[in-house]
Amino acid sequence: MIWTAVTGANGPLWTAYEEGYFKQVGLDVKLTNIASTSRAISAVLAGDAQFTNTDPSTLVSADAAGGDMRLILGMTNRLVFSVMAQPTINSPQDLKGKSMGITRAGSSTYTAAQQALKIWHLQPESDVSLLPLSEVPSILAGLQAKQVDAGVVSPPTSIQAKAAGFKELIDLAIDGPDYPSVGVSTTQSFIASHPDTVRRFVRGYAMGLEKFKSDKQVGMTDMNKYLNIDDQNTVDQTWQAFTKYLADPPEIPESGMQAVIADSAAQEPKAQGTQPSDYMDLSFVKELESGGFFKQ
């Protein structure tokens, strides 16, 4: 299983691993960090990994290019990102002709940047240049070094940016659209050949989700093993933010996925006319739901 970003969105995944839930359901899971959704998808398509964190818009682009990726669960169905700016930026329109830090093209931060600019009626690149800085914490470092005028960051980095005196221009989780931003995917061929493995993986994740949300101390401890933050108040705020926005049950609404497809089709003509069902297989989550798992 590949995880792609230093963000609290991965809390349930890390808890499922750290608390032994994947082992409980009979899976030997190894977690690997690749700091790029597009590179992670390539690794899954090459058979080097079976599951990965996925930005849905990047998955649509990958499938338009011939991939057979399918989202099997949703982690967040809102864009849990803030655009933080230098104190001298008084409004979004002040960004015209300036730069905004993202991790890289084809990432959730890239998608979030595009959505923020769309809300502000600004065009990426022609109005605001998007500068790839590899990792979310590097975006904060870029702000501090005045390398960029603004940056797209998620908790805990957004919390740290506020504490450092940077200005929040928008919190997309509150003021942005209903838009799936992080899920877990595998290939359609792997689903067909190993349905029981996928079933077990989804169950293990769901157990981690429940534990992460219901046991604050366990959730914070497991999450911070990967975030590695010294300030416990920041860890607490990160846990609070994601318990609010994590998908539970971990489904992806068709309306949200349709919005992703509509935006992607503007850049990827092959995506035009496709449906959410072309990119998602939520049958394993629905199987748990119909069996009363989430009610229990």
Order of alpha helices (4+ residues) and beta strands (2+ residues): beta-alpha-alpha-beta-alpha-beta-alpha-beta-beta-beta-alpha-beta-alpha-beta-alpha-beta-alpha-beta-alpha-alpha-alpha-alpha-alpha-alpha
